[in-house]
Amino acid sequence: MKKAVFLFLITVLFTSCATVEKQKMFKTSGNGLGTTFNISYFSDQKLNLNKHVDSIFDVINSSLSTYHKDSDISKLNRGEDVAVDEHFIKVFKASQDIFTATEGYFDPSIGPLVNAYGFGPTKPLKSLDQERLDSLLGKVGFQKFRLSGNKIISETANYYLDFNAIAKGYAVDVIANHLSDLGLTDYFVELGGEIVAKGKNLDNDVPWRFGIEKPVEDNPLRDLTHAISLENKALATSGNYRKFRTDEQSGQKFVHTINPITGKAEKSNVLSASVVANDCMTADAYATSFMAMGFENSIKVIEKNQLSVLLIYVDDNNEVNYFNTKDLDSQISEIQ
């Protein structure tokens, strides 16, 4: 259930005034988990963070990556007996909670469908008729899985777990926690658009500020639609308007968000979902879920779980509209 994310940083404006406690902003960037990362932090000295971050990526890949054949999750998906690590357990438990909260729209057991449509590490099926789709849906259902100690117990055979819709957000959390352990208090971590922001931008003594891209398929300049301020919060954005696979025979476009209820890769009227939460893995999972469930169902889940969300959606008149929860009014501004 890997998703496309379209969240971009607004350029930080520097001032000539003295920084708090003479700390300076340092930046580092690199690659990991199939995307790029950026870290900005205030410190009295530059730290060698890339080595730390690379180590974190290695650990998470060895636990949760379906693209690594020797990872714990790959071994489980092959039917091997595996004692999962603490990272797997944390993601599994969080996934159970969000699976329940979204009434099944967030479902890490959707792997067989992800692979069938060609969005996973295996080749897509040549044909996917209703009979084949129903067969694959029989393997889906996260309620069939439970954790017993460090073992995953499943009621179904030949399953395929896929935590790609939450693992990237979790990786951001792990990196952020590590930076806090190093004594940093004012920083942000961005990985493929998923963000954790701590403290403030001390150059301006204001919360960190980020931009959200306009959800249009033809947006080569990646223009922004909204700006959002974050302080000690996480942010994840999901969209299905750019990344898709076109069937060579039929020419049909399959968008990257798969509905785990129907098993179909289809567009909903939600073009983009941005979720603010205390941790990034929660924001990541909910953002993906809203893409599949559509606007009306999303509003119900948002209200029931008291979530902080910005949705960009298409209304009944086929016009683009925006909705944000009231708690974000003071943090969000529209970019003209």
C-alpha positions as CSV (number, residue, x, y, z in Angstrom):
1,M,0.0,0.0,0.0
2,K,2.9,2.3,-0.7
3,K,1.7,5.6,-1.6
4,A,2.7,8.7,-3.3
5,V,3.4,11.7,-1.2
6,F,3.6,15.3,-2.4
7,L,4.7,17.5,0.5
8,F,7.5,20.0,-0.1
9,L,9.4,22.3,2.2
10,I,9.0,26.0,2.0
11,T,12.3,27.7,1.8
12,V,13.4,28.8,5.3
13,L,14.0,32.6,5.5
14,F,17.1,33.6,7.5
15,T,17.5,36.7,9.6
16,S,20.6,38.5,10.6
17,C,19.7,38.6,14.3
18,A,21.6,36.5,16.8
19,T,20.4,33.0,17.4
20,V,19.3,31.6,20.7
21,E,22.4,30.4,22.7
22,K,24.5,31.1,19.6
23,Q,23.2,27.9,18.0
24,K,23.3,27.7,14.2
25,M,21.2,25.9,11.7
26,F,22.8,22.9,10.1
27,K,21.4,20.7,7.3
28,T,22.0,17.3,6.1
29,S,20.4,15.1,3.4
30,G,20.6,11.8,1.7
31,N,18.7,8.8,0.5
32,G,16.9,6.0,2.2
33,L,13.8,3.7,2.0
34,G,13.6,4.4,-1.7
35,T,13.3,8.2,-1.3
36,T,15.2,11.2,0.0
37,F,15.6,12.7,3.4
38,N,16.3,16.2,4.7
39,I,17.2,17.2,8.3
40,S,17.6,20.7,9.6
41,Y,18.7,21.3,13.2
42,F,20.1,23.9,15.5
43,S,23.3,23.1,17.4
44,D,26.5,24.7,18.5
45,Q,28.3,22.3,16.2
46,K,27.7,20.2,13.0
47,L,27.0,16.5,13.7
48,N,27.7,13.5,11.5
49,L,24.1,12.5,11.3
50,N,24.2,10.6,8.0
51,K,26.0,7.6,9.5
52,H,23.3,7.5,12.3
53,V,20.5,7.8,9.8
54,D,21.9,5.1,7.5
55,S,22.1,2.7,10.4
56,I,18.5,3.4,11.3
57,F,17.4,2.7,7.7
58,D,19.3,-0.6,7.7
59,V,17.6,-1.8,10.9
60,I,14.1,-0.8,9.6
61,N,14.7,-2.4,6.2
62,S,15.8,-5.6,7.8
63,S,12.6,-5.7,9.8
64,L,9.8,-4.2,7.5
65,S,10.9,-3.9,3.9
66,T,9.2,-6.2,1.4
67,Y,11.9,-5.2,-1.1
68,H,14.6,-6.9,1.0
69,K,14.3,-10.7,0.6
70,D,16.0,-11.4,4.0
71,S,13.9,-9.0,6.0
72,D,11.7,-10.3,8.8
73,I,8.5,-9.4,6.8
74,S,9.8,-11.1,3.6
75,K,10.5,-14.2,5.6
76,L,7.0,-14.1,7.2
77,N,5.4,-13.7,3.7
78,R,7.3,-16.8,2.6
79,G,5.8,-18.7,5.5
80,E,9.0,-18.9,7.5
81,D,9.0,-19.0,11.3
82,V,10.3,-15.6,12.5
83,A,10.8,-13.9,15.8
84,V,10.0,-10.2,14.9
85,D,11.9,-7.3,16.5
86,E,10.7,-4.3,18.5
87,H,10.3,-2.2,15.4
88,F,8.0,-4.7,13.8
89,I,6.0,-5.1,17.0
90,K,5.5,-1.3,17.4
91,V,4.3,-0.9,13.8
92,F,2.1,-4.0,14.1
93,K,0.3,-2.7,17.2
94,A,-0.2,0.7,15.7
95,S,-1.6,-0.8,12.6
96,Q,-4.1,-2.8,14.6
97,D,-5.3,0.4,16.3
98,I,-5.7,2.3,13.0
99,F,-7.2,-0.7,11.2
100,T,-10.0,-0.7,13.8
101,A,-10.3,3.1,13.8
102,T,-10.7,3.3,10.0
103,E,-13.1,0.3,9.9
104,G,-10.6,-1.7,7.7
105,Y,-9.6,1.0,5.3
106,F,-6.0,0.8,6.6
107,D,-5.1,-2.8,6.2
108,P,-1.4,-4.0,6.0
109,S,-2.6,-7.5,4.8
110,I,-3.5,-5.9,1.5
111,G,-0.1,-7.1,0.1
112,P,-1.6,-9.7,-2.4
113,L,-3.6,-6.9,-4.1
114,V,-0.6,-4.5,-4.0
115,N,1.5,-7.1,-5.9
116,A,-1.4,-8.0,-8.2
117,Y,-1.6,-4.4,-9.4
118,G,2.1,-4.1,-9.8
119,F,2.7,-1.7,-6.9
120,G,4.9,-4.1,-4.9
121,P,8.2,-5.9,-5.5
122,T,6.7,-8.7,-7.7
123,K,5.5,-8.5,-11.2
124,P,1.7,-7.7,-11.7
125,L,-0.8,-10.3,-12.8
126,K,-1.4,-10.3,-16.5
127,S,-5.2,-10.3,-15.9
128,L,-7.3,-9.4,-12.9
129,D,-10.9,-10.4,-13.4
130,Q,-13.6,-10.4,-10.7
131,E,-13.0,-14.1,-9.9
132,R,-9.3,-13.5,-9.4
133,L,-10.0,-10.4,-7.4
134,D,-12.4,-12.2,-5.1
135,S,-9.7,-14.9,-4.5
136,L,-7.2,-12.3,-3.5
137,L,-9.6,-10.5,-1.2
138,G,-10.0,-13.8,0.6
139,K,-6.4,-13.4,1.8
140,V,-7.0,-9.8,3.0
141,G,-8.2,-8.9,6.5
142,F,-5.9,-7.7,9.3
143,Q,-8.3,-8.9,11.9
144,K,-7.0,-12.4,11.0
145,F,-3.6,-11.6,12.5
146,R,-2.4,-11.3,16.1
147,L,0.8,-11.0,18.0
148,S,1.9,-13.6,20.5
149,G,5.1,-12.5,22.1
150,N,7.4,-11.9,19.2
151,K,5.5,-14.2,16.9
152,I,2.9,-13.3,14.3
153,I,-0.1,-15.6,14.2
154,S,-2.4,-15.7,11.2
155,E,-5.7,-17.4,10.5
156,T,-5.0,-17.5,6.8
157,A,-2.2,-19.1,4.7
158,N,-0.3,-17.6,1.8
159,Y,-0.7,-14.1,3.2
160,Y,1.4,-11.1,2.3
161,L,1.8,-8.3,4.8
162,D,2.9,-4.9,3.6
163,F,3.6,-2.0,6.0
164,N,4.8,0.4,3.4
165,A,2.0,2.8,4.2
166,I,3.2,3.2,7.8
167,A,6.9,2.2,7.8
168,K,8.2,5.4,6.3
169,G,6.4,7.5,8.9
170,Y,7.7,5.2,11.6
171,A,11.2,5.7,10.3
172,V,10.8,9.4,10.7
173,D,9.8,8.9,14.3
174,V,12.8,6.7,15.0
175,I,15.2,9.3,13.5
176,A,13.5,12.1,15.4
177,N,13.7,10.2,18.7
178,H,17.4,9.6,18.0
179,L,18.0,13.3,17.4
180,S,16.3,14.1,20.7
181,D,18.5,11.5,22.5
182,L,21.5,13.4,21.1
183,G,20.3,16.4,22.9
184,L,18.8,18.3,19.9
185,T,15.6,20.3,20.7
186,D,14.9,22.3,17.6
187,Y,14.9,20.4,14.3
188,F,12.8,18.8,11.7
189,V,13.2,15.4,9.8
190,E,11.6,15.0,6.4
191,L,11.6,11.6,4.6
192,G,9.8,11.5,1.3
193,G,7.4,14.2,2.4
194,E,6.7,12.8,5.9
195,I,7.8,15.1,8.7
196,V,8.5,15.4,12.4
197,A,9.1,18.9,13.6
198,K,10.4,19.6,17.1
199,G,10.9,23.0,18.8
200,K,11.1,26.1,16.5
201,N,13.1,27.7,13.7
202,L,15.4,29.7,16.1
203,D,16.5,32.0,13.3
204,N,13.0,33.5,13.3
205,D,11.8,32.1,16.7
206,V,8.7,30.8,14.9
207,P,7.3,27.3,14.4
208,W,8.7,25.3,11.4
209,R,6.7,26.0,8.3
210,F,6.1,23.6,5.3
211,G,4.2,23.6,2.1
212,I,1.6,21.2,0.6
213,E,1.6,20.7,-3.2
214,K,-1.4,21.4,-5.4
215,P,-3.1,18.1,-6.2
216,V,-3.0,18.3,-10.0
217,E,-1.6,15.6,-12.4
218,D,0.2,18.1,-14.6
219,N,2.2,20.2,-12.0
220,P,5.8,20.1,-13.2
221,L,6.7,23.1,-11.0
222,R,5.1,21.5,-8.0
223,D,3.3,24.6,-7.0
224,L,2.0,24.8,-3.4
225,T,-1.5,25.3,-2.3
226,H,-1.2,25.7,1.5
227,A,1.4,26.3,4.1
228,I,1.3,24.8,7.5
229,S,3.2,25.5,10.8
230,L,4.4,22.7,13.0
231,E,5.8,22.7,16.5
232,N,6.4,19.3,18.3
233,K,4.1,17.6,15.8
234,A,4.3,15.2,12.8
235,L,2.8,15.6,9.4
236,A,2.1,13.2,6.5
237,T,0.5,13.9,3.2
238,S,-0.9,11.3,0.7
239,G,-2.1,11.9,-2.9
240,N,-3.1,9.6,-5.8
241,Y,-3.0,12.2,-8.6
242,R,0.5,11.6,-10.0
243,K,1.7,8.0,-9.4
244,F,-0.1,5.3,-11.3
245,R,0.5,2.3,-13.6
246,T,-1.0,2.0,-17.1
247,D,-2.1,-1.4,-18.2
248,E,-0.3,-2.2,-21.5
249,Q,-3.3,-4.0,-23.1
250,S,-6.3,-2.0,-21.9
251,G,-4.7,1.4,-21.4
252,Q,-6.5,1.6,-18.0
253,K,-4.8,3.7,-15.3
254,F,-4.5,2.1,-11.9
255,V,-3.9,4.7,-9.2
256,H,-1.6,3.9,-6.3
257,T,-4.2,3.8,-3.6
258,I,-6.0,0.4,-3.4
259,N,-9.4,0.1,-1.6
260,P,-8.9,-2.8,0.8
261,I,-12.7,-3.2,1.1
262,T,-13.4,-3.7,-2.6
263,G,-10.0,-4.7,-3.7
264,K,-10.0,-2.2,-6.5
265,A,-7.3,0.4,-7.4
266,E,-9.6,3.4,-7.9
267,K,-9.7,7.1,-7.4
268,S,-11.9,8.5,-4.7
269,N,-13.0,12.2,-4.5
270,V,-10.2,12.9,-2.1
271,L,-7.2,14.3,-4.0
272,S,-4.9,14.9,-1.1
273,A,-4.9,14.2,2.6
274,S,-2.6,15.8,5.1
275,V,-2.7,14.6,8.7
276,V,-1.1,16.2,11.7
277,A,-0.5,13.9,14.7
278,N,1.8,13.4,17.7
279,D,3.8,10.8,15.7
280,C,4.5,10.3,12.0
281,M,3.5,6.7,11.7
282,T,0.0,7.5,12.8
283,A,-0.2,10.5,10.4
284,D,1.1,8.3,7.6
285,A,-1.4,5.5,8.1
286,Y,-4.4,7.8,8.3
287,A,-3.4,9.9,5.3
288,T,-3.3,6.7,3.2
289,S,-6.7,5.6,4.5
290,F,-8.4,8.8,3.6
291,M,-7.4,8.4,0.0
292,A,-9.2,5.1,-0.2
293,M,-12.4,5.9,1.8
294,G,-13.4,9.1,0.1
295,F,-14.5,12.5,1.6
296,E,-17.7,11.6,3.5
297,N,-16.3,8.5,5.2
298,S,-13.1,10.4,6.0
299,I,-15.1,13.1,7.8
300,K,-16.8,10.5,9.9
301,V,-13.5,8.9,10.9
302,I,-11.9,12.3,11.5
303,E,-14.7,13.4,13.9
304,K,-14.9,10.1,15.7
305,N,-11.1,10.0,16.4
306,Q,-10.6,13.8,16.8
307,L,-7.9,14.0,14.2
308,S,-6.2,17.1,12.7
309,V,-6.6,17.0,9.0
310,L,-6.5,19.0,5.7
311,L,-8.4,17.4,2.9
312,I,-8.4,18.5,-0.7
313,Y,-11.3,17.0,-2.5
314,V,-13.6,17.2,-5.6
315,D,-17.2,18.1,-4.7
316,D,-20.4,17.1,-6.5
317,N,-19.9,19.9,-9.0
318,N,-16.5,18.5,-9.9
319,E,-14.8,21.5,-8.3
320,V,-11.8,21.3,-6.1
321,N,-12.5,22.2,-2.4
322,Y,-10.6,22.3,0.8
323,F,-11.5,21.2,4.3
324,N,-9.5,21.4,7.5
325,T,-10.4,20.7,11.0
326,K,-10.9,23.8,13.2
327,D,-7.9,23.1,15.4
328,L,-5.7,23.7,12.4
329,D,-7.2,27.1,11.5
330,S,-4.3,29.0,13.1
331,Q,-1.6,26.8,11.6
332,I,-2.8,26.7,7.9
333,S,-2.8,29.5,5.4
334,E,-3.7,29.3,1.7
335,I,-1.0,30.2,-0.8
336,Q,-2.3,32.4,-3.6
